[in-house]
Amino acid sequence: MRGERSHAAGEALLLRLRRLIARAHAARGERGELLALLDDIETARRGLIRESEAIKDETRQTSVRTTAIGAYLRGAQIGRGRRHN
C-alpha cells in the first residue's frame, strides 16, 4: 500500500537527517567533511521533497474519490425517494 510505503520512506529520511545532524556536529571545521555533508543533505532534501509531492498527490486522489463517493450516495438516495442533505 502506498501509504505504508510513504510512511516507511519518510521515517528513513528523518533518520538519515538525524544522522546528518550528528555528522555536522562532529565535522566542525573540516572542509572536506563539510562539503560531503552538504551533498548528503541536498540528497536527503530532494528525497523529502519527492515524498512530500507523493503525499500531496495521494491526498488529492483521496479527496476526489471521497467527492465521487458522496455524489454516488446522494444519487442513490434520490433514486430511493429519500431526502438528501
Protein Blocks (a to p, Z undefined) as FASTA:
>chain_A
ZZlmmmmmmmmmmmmmmmmmmmmmmmgoiaklmmmmmmmmmmmmmmmmmmmmmmmmmmmm
mmmmmmmmmmmmmmmmmmnopacZZ
